[in-house]
Amino acid sequence: MTDNDRHALLVGVSTYDSETYADLPAVRADLHYMRAVLENLEIGMYNECEVAPEPTRAEMLHAIEAFLEARQPSETALLYFGGHGEYCERDGQLYFLTRDTDPADLPG
């Protein structure tokens, strides 16, 4: 761990409640290895990375909000997401999918 202005939040979703989305077991390893690289003193030199594994929508929003509120404008803030994303034709937005995503209501 370092003491500098680099901070990261790693969010990973490997399992989904809806059968519409295939599970992504490799995401668990992605979070582990991304954290190791970012915290490595010879590579990433980030402070201890925060990890939000398998969040619901509410948990992911809370983790991101808390992470960003704790940052200063001069700091580097990295948000990493591992998991499915889906484009919604109705509103033209791309959504990161959480384990409790309802495929019939992406904006919700």
Backbone as a ProteinNet text record, in pm:
[ID]
protein_1_A
[PRIMARY]
MTDNDRHALLVGVSTYDSETYADLPAVRADLHYMRAVLENLEIGMYNECEVAPEPTRAEMLHAIEAFLEARQPSETALLYFGGHGEYCERDGQLYFLTRDTDPADLPG
[TERTIARY]
84.9	0	88.8	45.6	119.1	34.7	95.7	24.8	39.3	-47.2	-40.8	-181.1	-194.2	-324.2	-394.2	-359.2	-422.2	-513.6	-639.4	-738.3	-819.7	-857.9	-936.1	-1050.2	-1160.7	-1274.2	-1293.2	-1285.5	-1301.6	-1436.5	-1523.3	-1656.8	-1660.9	-1708.7	-1715.5	-1842.5	-1905.3	-2026.7	-2003.6	-2002	-1978.3	-2102.1	-2201.5	-2324.5	-2445.3	-2548.6	-2668.8	-2791.8	-2888.2	-3013.1	-3097.2	-3090.2	-3167.9	-3094.7	-3168.3	-3110.5	-3079.1	-3122.5	-3093.3	-2943.6	-2873.2	-2730.8	-2649.3	-2551.3	-2462.9	-2370.3	-2341.3	-2244.8	-2106.4	-2024	-1887.6	-1789.2	-1758	-1673.1	-1534.9	-1484.3	-1351	-1343.9	-1457	-1457.6	-1395	-1416.6	-1356.9	-1204.6	-1146.3	-1000.4	-957.7	-1038.6	-1007.1	-990.6	-1084.1	-1075.6	-949.1	-919.8	-801.6	-673.9	-658.5	-535.1	-526.9	-639.1	-636.2	-592.8	-644.7	-605.2	-455.6	-405.5	-263	-176	-215.9	-137.9	-142.5	-261.3	-274.4	-201.4	-203.1	-138.3	11.7	60.5	202.6	285.7	384.7	465.7	553.3	573.3	655.5	571.6	440.7	355.5	251.2	145.6	33.9	52.8	110.9	134	6.6	-105	-229.6	-234.4	-308.4	-337.7	-418.9	-443	-522.9	-654.9	-681.2	-800.4	-923	-1032.2	-1159.9	-1220.6	-1286.9	-1348	-1495	-1580.1	-1723.9	-1762	-1753.1	-1784.6	-1934.1	-1987.8	-2126.4	-2231	-2222.3	-2317.9	-2455.5	-2556.8	-2687.5	-2676.7	-2781.6	-2782.1	-2761.1	-2835.8	-2826.1	-2687	-2629.5	-2495.1	-2389.8	-2403	-2305.6	-2314.9	-2436.1	-2453.1	-2396.7	-2421.9	-2370	-2216.3	-2157.9	-2011.7	-1947.2	-2003.7	-1947.9	-1962.9	-2080.4	-2104.5	-2009.4	-1995.1	-1906.7	-1761.1	-1720.6	-1583.8	-1554.8	-1644.3	-1621.4	-1630.6	-1719.7	-1730.6	-1604.5	-1532.1	-1410.3	-1289.9	-1304.4	-1193.4	-1187.5	-1066.5	-1040.8	-1020.7	-1046.5	-1029.8	-889.2	-789.8	-651.6	-612.3	-697.7	-664.3	-704.2	-637.2	-673.5	-770.8	-887.3	-989.4	-1017.6	-992.2	-1013.4	-1131.1	-1228.6	-1341.4	-1328.4	-1314.7	-1302.4	-1427.8	-1487.5	-1605.6	-1580.2	-1602.6	-1595.8	-1733.3	-1790.3	-1922.5	-1989.9	-2118.9	-2195.8	-2237.9	-2251.1	-2310.9	-2415.2	-2514	-2617.3	-2665.6	-2680.5	-2731.3	-2883.8	-2946.3	-3092.2	-3137.9	-3211.9	-3260.5	-3358	-3435.8	-3537.4	-3478	-3366.9	-3310.6	-3170	-3116.7	-2986.7	-2869.8	-2886.8	-2782	-2722	-2597	-2530.5	-2534.1	-2576.9	-2587.8	-2491.7	-2423.7	-2347.8	-2449.9	-2445.3	-2545.9	-2499	-2586.5	-2559	-2628.6	-2600.5	-2655.8	-2806.7	-2870.6	-3016.4	-3083	-3011.8	-3067.4	-3188.5	-3293.8	-3412.8	-3397.8	-3380.4	-3359.7	-3476.5	-3593.3	-3709.8	-3714.1	-3626.8	-3628.6	-3486	-3405.9	-3266.9	-3254.1	-3330.2	-3316.7	-3352.5	-3439.8	-3484.2	-3377.8
-118.6	0	124.2	225.1	350.5	460.6	576	690.6	803.4	802.9	903.8	944.8	1005	1056.6	966	837.1	742.6	648.6	645.8	563	487.6	364.8	284.7	212.7	202.8	121.4	16.4	-109.8	-220.8	-287.2	-284.8	-343.7	-464.3	-576.3	-695.8	-774.6	-815.2	-896.2	-1021.5	-1135	-1260.9	-1349.6	-1320.9	-1400.8	-1308.2	-1358.1	-1278.5	-1356.7	-1287.7	-1351.4	-1392.1	-1314.1	-1341.8	-1442.2	-1537.3	-1635.2	-1573.6	-1449.1	-1378.8	-1356.1	-1340.5	-1309.2	-1428.2	-1466.1	-1577.1	-1532.7	-1623.4	-1593.2	-1574.9	-1495.8	-1466.3	-1499.2	-1627.3	-1665.8	-1601	-1565.2	-1504.7	-1366.7	-1302.9	-1168.9	-1171	-1278.4	-1286.8	-1279.5	-1350.6	-1345.6	-1208	-1148.7	-1014.6	-915.1	-917.4	-824.7	-848.8	-974.5	-1010	-960.6	-991.9	-955.9	-806.3	-742.6	-597.9	-526.6	-571.4	-511.9	-531	-651	-679.5	-589.5	-567.4	-482.5	-337.1	-287.9	-147.8	-116.1	-209.5	-185	-215.2	-277.3	-310.4	-181.8	-174.1	-51.7	-24.6	-123.4	-103.4	-85.8	-104	-94.8	15.7	-12.5	81.5	190.3	155	247.6	316.4	245	298	268.6	351.6	320.7	191.9	140.3	18.8	35.5	-55.6	-48.2	-97.1	-26.5	-71.2	-169.6	-273.7	-374.4	-389	-391.8	-413.8	-537.1	-656.2	-778	-811.7	-852	-900.8	-804.1	-675	-581.4	-586.7	-551.3	-520.7	-379.7	-334.7	-198.9	-97.3	-111.6	-17	-19.3	-136.7	-147.6	-85.1	-105.3	-47.2	105	158	303.6	363.5	298.6	347.9	342.9	233.9	221.5	328.1	351.9	453.4	592.9	620.8	752.9	779.3	682.4	699	714.1	635.6	642.4	781.2	831.3	961.3	1076.9	1067.8	1173.7	1185.1	1075.1	1075.3	1130.3	1154.2	1201.6	1353.5	1403.5	1545.6	1571.6	1694.5	1723.3	1694.9	1703.5	1682.7	1534.5	1444.9	1303	1231	1120.9	1031.7	928.3	917.6	820.9	727.6	599.5	499	411.3	400	309.5	198.6	74.8	-41.8	-126.9	-166.8	-253.2	-377.9	-493.1	-621.2	-685	-714.8	-774.9	-740	-774.1	-745	-598.6	-547.9	-418.4	-437.7	-351.6	-363.9	-226.3	-209.9	-86.7	-90.9	16.2	26.1	114.1	56.6	130.4	241.7	220.1	318.2	453.1	451.3	579.5	605.7	513.2	534.8	529.9	464.4	458.4	318.4	312.5	185.7	165.8	48.5	19	-92.2	-73.6	-181	-265.4	-396.2	-483	-535.2	-526	-579.9	-714.7	-785.3	-920.8	-922.9	-813.1	-810.1	-735	-713	-640.5	-714	-638.3	-690.4	-656.4	-755.8	-726.5	-651	-658.7	-588.6	-441.7	-402.6	-267	-218.8	-202.5	-159.7	-25.8	77	205	193.8	100.3	84.6	20.9
0	0	0	-73.4	-77.9	-14.8	0.6	53.8	-47.8	-148.2	-252.6	-294	-411.3	-454.2	-555	-558.8	-651.1	-573.8	-615.2	-546.5	-651.5	-619.9	-713.7	-642.8	-714.6	-672.8	-780.5	-741.6	-834.4	-808	-907.6	-897.6	-989.5	-937.8	-1020.1	-997.2	-1106.9	-1099.5	-1182.6	-1115.2	-1185.4	-1192.1	-1109.4	-1109.9	-1119.5	-1185.4	-1210.5	-1170.2	-1108.8	-1068.2	-1188.9	-1296.8	-1417	-1505.9	-1558.1	-1650.3	-1786.5	-1807.9	-1932.8	-1948.7	-1838.2	-1841.2	-1792.7	-1872.5	-1834.7	-1722	-1631.3	-1526.5	-1586.5	-1520.6	-1566.3	-1453.7	-1433.1	-1320.6	-1322.1	-1438.3	-1447.3	-1382.8	-1360.7	-1300.1	-1161.4	-1086.1	-951.2	-959.4	-1055	-1073.8	-1124.4	-1213	-1264.1	-1149.9	-1054.4	-941.6	-860.2	-834.8	-756.1	-824.3	-952.9	-1022.2	-1053.6	-1083.2	-1105.4	-977.8	-865.9	-737.1	-713.3	-740.7	-720	-806.9	-930.7	-1021.7	-976.7	-944.3	-905.4	-775.6	-680	-551.4	-553.3	-659.7	-669.7	-672.1	-585.9	-573.5	-695.6	-780.5	-900.1	-1026.2	-1015.8	-1134.8	-1118.3	-1042	-1032.1	-930	-816.4	-707.1	-658.7	-657.9	-603.9	-454.8	-382.9	-243.7	-241.3	-124.2	-113.3	-190.1	-282	-366	-290.4	-308.7	-254	-353.4	-302.3	-388.3	-351.6	-454.5	-435.9	-518.6	-457.7	-531.8	-526.7	-639.5	-651	-595.1	-628.3	-569.1	-635.3	-557.2	-613.1	-670.8	-736.8	-791.8	-680.4	-573	-461.3	-399.8	-382.8	-324.6	-415.3	-547.1	-640.2	-639.8	-644.9	-642.2	-514.3	-402	-273.8	-272.7	-320.3	-320.2	-407.5	-524.8	-615.7	-557	-502.6	-442.8	-326.3	-237.5	-121.7	-166.1	-265.4	-317	-375.1	-457.9	-521.7	-423.1	-325.3	-225.1	-139.8	-125.1	-44.8	-121.7	-249.6	-333.1	-336	-352.1	-370.1	-520	-567.2	-710.7	-764.2	-679	-723.7	-730.7	-680.8	-676.1	-804.5	-828.7	-938.2	-884.1	-947.4	-906	-1023.3	-1003.4	-1106.5	-1066.6	-1155.7	-1135	-1238.6	-1190.6	-1277.9	-1260.6	-1372	-1367	-1448.8	-1386.3	-1456.1	-1450.5	-1565.5	-1570.9	-1702.2	-1711.5	-1832.2	-1836.1	-1956.5	-1981.7	-2090.7	-2093.8	-2197.2	-2239.6	-2370.3	-2427.4	-2426.6	-2381.4	-2377.1	-2492.9	-2585.4	-2702.6	-2663	-2555.6	-2515.8	-2478.3	-2405.2	-2360.7	-2414.6	-2493.9	-2556	-2459.1	-2345.1	-2242.9	-2234.8	-2192.8	-2164.2	-2013.7	-1969.4	-1827.4	-1787.9	-1675	-1612.6	-1537.5	-1556.2	-1495.8	-1361.3	-1262.8	-1129.6	-1117.4	-1009.1	-998.7	-993.3	-950.8	-941.7	-1056.8	-1168.4	-1282.3	-1339.6	-1365.9	-1432.6	-1581.3	-1668.6	-1810.4	-1876.1	-1817.6	-1872	-1827.5	-1734.2	-1680.3	-1652.5	-1757.2	-1738	-1665.5	-1704.4	-1631.7	-1484.2	-1448.6	-1309.4	-1225.3
[MASK]
++++++++++++++++++++++++++++++++++++++++++++++++++++++++++++++++++++++++++++++++++++++++++++++++++++++++++++

